[in-house]
């Protein structure tokens, strides 16, 4: 059994300004994604420029923050919004939905692709490894905030929280949805893959990882289980991702359309 250290959600204060660990984790995620994308764009076989990457990350930041917050309010927080009309704006209190953020990023990347006259799927594929890094830091932020604890357990790696030993489901997600998914996709995209393949891998592996971790997570108290005493909102939202990922991979390797992210020489 491990003891939860009991971190303070505020990292430091500068006068009236309070800097939260959760915000720092988001900043690290975006900075890491920008640096890695710049590295990929610098390769001789890449059709991306440094300016392309800078603009893409800006669009993605807007998509993540707006989509993640709107998605959380619509999927999980309508009751909170009913009690507090300013609730959607209180991002510093936590409450971001990955599925909402993903939809926001898809919209943002589509706008970026349209403005740059790029194929939308090529943009999705180029970006595919990057969200996993943000997911890793985001889940670490959840752990620091002491939120999203899993079910009561007897496993030796469980954490003592408020007198009960619980699964650290945030760390499970940081490992599966974050580090593992990032390493897999970074390796997978080191050489040209058919159009739709990187996006398919992301959707399939993330969906499976999230679906499995939900078995040890505790659902939001105001939502609970949706059916059978085990199906959660997170699992319901992950099922379309799994199916889409499978479909995208089948389509990618049947058509084998070359990606536009690489020069013909690649």
Secondary structure in CASP SS format (residue, H / E / C, confidence):
PFRMAT SS
TARGET T0000
AUTHOR 0000-0000-0000
METHOD secondary structure of the structure
MODEL  1
X C 1.00
X E 1.00
X E 1.00
X C 1.00
X C 1.00
X C 1.00
X C 1.00
X C 1.00
X C 1.00
X E 1.00
X E 1.00
X E 1.00
X E 1.00
X E 1.00
X C 1.00
X C 1.00
X E 1.00
X E 1.00
X E 1.00
X E 1.00
X H 1.00
X H 1.00
X H 1.00
X H 1.00
X H 1.00
X H 1.00
X H 1.00
X H 1.00
X H 1.00
X H 1.00
X H 1.00
X H 1.00
X H 1.00
X H 1.00
X H 1.00
X H 1.00
X H 1.00
X H 1.00
X H 1.00
X H 1.00
X H 1.00
X C 1.00
X C 1.00
X C 1.00
X C 1.00
X E 1.00
X C 1.00
X C 1.00
X C 1.00
X H 1.00
X H 1.00
X H 1.00
X H 1.00
X H 1.00
X H 1.00
X H 1.00
X H 1.00
X H 1.00
X H 1.00
X H 1.00
X H 1.00
X H 1.00
X H 1.00
X H 1.00
X H 1.00
X H 1.00
X H 1.00
X H 1.00
X H 1.00
X H 1.00
X H 1.00
X H 1.00
X H 1.00
X H 1.00
X H 1.00
X C 1.00
X C 1.00
X H 1.00
X H 1.00
X H 1.00
X H 1.00
X H 1.00
X H 1.00
X C 1.00
X C 1.00
X C 1.00
X H 1.00
X H 1.00
X H 1.00
X C 1.00
X H 1.00
X H 1.00
X H 1.00
X C 1.00
X C 1.00
X C 1.00
X C 1.00
X H 1.00
X H 1.00
X H 1.00
X H 1.00
X H 1.00
X H 1.00
X H 1.00
X H 1.00
X H 1.00
X H 1.00
X H 1.00
X H 1.00
X H 1.00
X H 1.00
X H 1.00
X H 1.00
X H 1.00
X H 1.00
X H 1.00
X C 1.00
X C 1.00
X C 1.00
X H 1.00
X H 1.00
X H 1.00
X H 1.00
X H 1.00
X H 1.00
X H 1.00
X H 1.00
X C 1.00
X C 1.00
X H 1.00
X H 1.00
X H 1.00
X H 1.00
X H 1.00
X H 1.00
X H 1.00
X H 1.00
X H 1.00
X H 1.00
X H 1.00
X H 1.00
X H 1.00
X H 1.00
X H 1.00
X H 1.00
X C 1.00
X C 1.00
X C 1.00
X C 1.00
X E 1.00
X C 1.00
X E 1.00
X C 1.00
X C 1.00
X C 1.00
X C 1.00
X C 1.00
X C 1.00
X E 1.00
X E 1.00
X E 1.00
X C 1.00
X C 1.00
X E 1.00
X E 1.00
X E 1.00
X C 1.00
X C 1.00
X H 1.00
X H 1.00
X H 1.00
X H 1.00
X H 1.00
X H 1.00
X H 1.00
X H 1.00
X H 1.00
X H 1.00
X H 1.00
X H 1.00
X H 1.00
X H 1.00
X H 1.00
X H 1.00
X H 1.00
X H 1.00
X H 1.00
X H 1.00
X C 1.00
X C 1.00
X C 1.00
X C 1.00
X C 1.00
X C 1.00
X C 1.00
X C 1.00
X H 1.00
X H 1.00
X H 1.00
X H 1.00
X H 1.00
X H 1.00
X H 1.00
X H 1.00
X H 1.00
X H 1.00
X H 1.00
X H 1.00
X H 1.00
X H 1.00
X H 1.00
X H 1.00
X H 1.00
X C 1.00
X C 1.00
X C 1.00
X E 1.00
X C 1.00
X C 1.00
X C 1.00
X C 1.00
X C 1.00
X C 1.00
X C 1.00
X C 1.00
X C 1.00
X E 1.00
X C 1.00
X C 1.00
X C 1.00
X E 1.00
X C 1.00
X H 1.00
X H 1.00
X H 1.00
X H 1.00
X H 1.00
X H 1.00
X H 1.00
X H 1.00
X H 1.00
X H 1.00
X H 1.00
X H 1.00
X H 1.00
X H 1.00
X H 1.00
X H 1.00
X H 1.00
X H 1.00
X H 1.00
X H 1.00
X H 1.00
X H 1.00
X H 1.00
X C 1.00
X C 1.00
X C 1.00
X C 1.00
X C 1.00
X C 1.00
X E 1.00
X C 1.00
X C 1.00
X C 1.00
X C 1.00
END
